[in-house]
Amino acid sequence: MSYAEEVASSRRLAILQALYFAPGYTLSAVELRRQVEFAGYITSMDKMAAELAWLAEMTLIELLELDVVRLNARGEDVAFGRSQTPGVRRPSPGGM
């Protein structure tokens, strides 16, 4: 796996985990970007939109109206490491 792929998979995990801790498992794309940057992944809005589209295509999140994103049950399983999706890093043991 290349460095860029490793960063993308870690950023995707950070997105899923940020959504897990959000009220109603829902955040705007702008607030989600802030949360992901707090985790250490500086991300442009274009990159965030691409990551959200990818996660939605993998059926890990739902894209709602007005740039709002919601975690679904499958995404929660991946965020906790109960299941795996290629392209999303597994959480560290005891991590979250």
JOPE-V380210 format. One record per backbone hydrogen bond with DSSP energy under -0.5 kcal/mol. NH is the residue of the N-H (numbers start at 1). CO is the residue of the C=O. If there is no record, write none. Layout:
nh->NH co->CO
nh->NH co->CO
//
This chain:
nh->6 co->2
nh->7 co->3
nh->8 co->4
nh->9 co->5
nh->10 co->6
nh->11 co->7
nh->12 co->8
nh->13 co->9
nh->14 co->10
nh->15 co->11
nh->16 co->12
nh->17 co->13
nh->18 co->14
nh->19 co->15
nh->20 co->16
nh->21 co->17
nh->22 co->18
nh->22 co->19
nh->25 co->22
nh->26 co->23
nh->27 co->69
nh->29 co->67
nh->32 co->28
nh->33 co->29
nh->34 co->30
nh->35 co->31
nh->36 co->32
nh->37 co->33
nh->38 co->34
nh->39 co->35
nh->40 co->37
nh->41 co->36
nh->42 co->40
nh->48 co->44
nh->49 co->45
nh->50 co->46
nh->51 co->47
nh->52 co->48
nh->53 co->49
nh->54 co->50
nh->55 co->51
nh->56 co->52
nh->57 co->53
nh->58 co->54
nh->59 co->56
nh->60 co->55
nh->61 co->55
nh->62 co->70
nh->64 co->62
nh->64 co->68
nh->67 co->64
nh->68 co->64
nh->68 co->65
nh->69 co->27
nh->70 co->62
nh->71 co->25
nh->72 co->60
nh->76 co->72
nh->77 co->73
nh->78 co->74
nh->79 co->75
nh->80 co->76
nh->81 co->77
nh->81 co->78
nh->82 co->77
nh->83 co->77
nh->88 co->85
nh->89 co->9
nh->95 co->92
//
